[in-house]
Amino acid sequence: MNGTKIRLLILLLIFGLFCLSCGRGGAGAGKDQHTVTIAGSTSVMPFTEKLAEYFMLENPDYIVEVQGGGSTAGVQACMNYTVDIGMSSRHLKDNEKALTDVTICNDGIAIVVNPGNPLDTLTIEQIRGIFNGRIKNWKDLGWIDREIDAVSREEGSGTRGSFEDLIMNKLEIDDGIMVQDSNGSVKEVIATDPYAIGYISLGLLDGRVKGLAVNGVSPTMENIKSGDYEIVRPFLYLTNGEPDECARTFIDFVLSMEGQTILQKEGLIDIL
Amino acid sequence: MAFNKEKFIKYILTVFALSSLFFLFLIFAFILIEGLPLFLKVGFKNIIFGFKWAPTKGSFGIFPMIVSSFLVTFGALIVGGPLGLSCAVYLAEYSGKRMKMLLKPALELLAGIPSVVYGFLGVIYIVPLVRNYLGGSGFSLISTSVILGVMILPTIISISFDAIMSVPRTYREGSLAMGATKWQTIYKVVIPSARSGIMAGFILGMGRAIGETMAVIMIAGNALKIPTSLLDPLRTLTGNIALELAYATGDHRLGLFSTGVVLLVIIMALNYIANFGIKKKRLK
């Protein structure tokens, strides 16, 4: 009796392992359907989805699957050949340079506050001070005597990575700073809290939050194109070696006049 | 033939029954395999008593999160404990049949509301309320405690209720016969007799609060410092895992699993206390 139980248990274990191993077997697409899988940065994802929609309209025999996960996950997935194209919203690190990268567009990072905030401009020094924890009160910036509710992104996020590179200049973001896990939640906090400050992708800037000028330069497309607004990062597509034909077709579409116009309409800076 | 079939069914059911044990084992094994290597690499002390969490720069201290997790849990108990106990006493001792028929399903419904809904309500109502009337950003220890306090109510109420109901009728009758009022009876006889069960309810409520994730991420503010006031933001152990898992690779990912190991140990300890520690006391 006991022996039987143990045998059954072992059987179950094997069955479980079998199920686990099955999960890895990829879903095979139909013969005449071409599937392009894309994953990575949550900043690039919404725009890639948009591009994919237009692309699939024009090329009905293509299926483009877009997933998030974050820049680092995108790099990793690309290295493991799990996806055809990885998305990254930051430059590749030295140990990731083996991948091929294509810049599909540039994106500014906007420093945002609540629309009720009367300030219009901050210097990079001041922004650094806020996120480093040195400047804690709005009165030090010429507003009322009220604590600053600064919001950052979580460790590993591409937006945070770029913010650290472009603004923080090796200084650490203070531990007392709040953390939200997406551009959307940061925007939500800023939109509802009159005393908040944070940073989001410029493409997501809308009337609910106010983008501050940095060193007197407002975050507009013209200022980014002319190089005056300096808090800019690239949106990258990554492939492991040369992209295969399907991935190539999609990337070509993104880089074409049509693709770039779509990105521009979404508030990003085209590379034409 | 019939005999074999009976036996067969029995074995099949045994296997299914054991499967829950099997899954528990898998989860344990998985978390330990992923989480322990970092403990060995960085050192127990540096993880559990480290103050700095910067996993991409090699610091894996989760002490502030352990403290924060306990803080919100006790906060939740302070909010939910008295409320839950009062409700259980009312249900068991005072309420009529019709009231019970109204309250019991309502409690079940309360338990069934997804945590993201609690989080959403917290962000929309509690957070601005705290910000406007108490100060700070509103994403704070106090907002989180209030929401968690409500979330653990069903657990506390249902277990306390069962405990109170299982106090023998004779105890009550004895007390009333001695001339005690109803409230005196409840306060001096019923609640003390049900104490271990009520404690178990509180501790399981704590387990629920410490394990809650979604609602907490949405309203806690997730800052990495140990909060020094009720209005400071904080990050819990669960929040840390959920916030960063999507982006984590390499040691960062292992660091999150280490967070998971600590969480698992805490939850196991709580469950152990609720199940065994208290029952033993009752036997004495």
Interface residues (C-beta under 8 A of the other chain):
Chain A: T4 K5 L8 L9 L12 L13 G16 T42 G68 G69 G70 S71 T72 A73 Q76 E147 D149 E154 E155 G156 S157 E172 D175 G176 I177 M178 V179 Q180 D181 S185 E188 V189 T192 D193 Y195 A196
Chain B: Y11 T14 V15 L18 S19 F22 L26 K52 W53 A54 P55 T56 P64 V123 V127 P128 R131 G135 G136 S137 G138 F139 I217 M218 G221 N222 A223 L224 K225 D232 P233 R235 A242 L243 E244 A246 Y247 A248 T249 H252
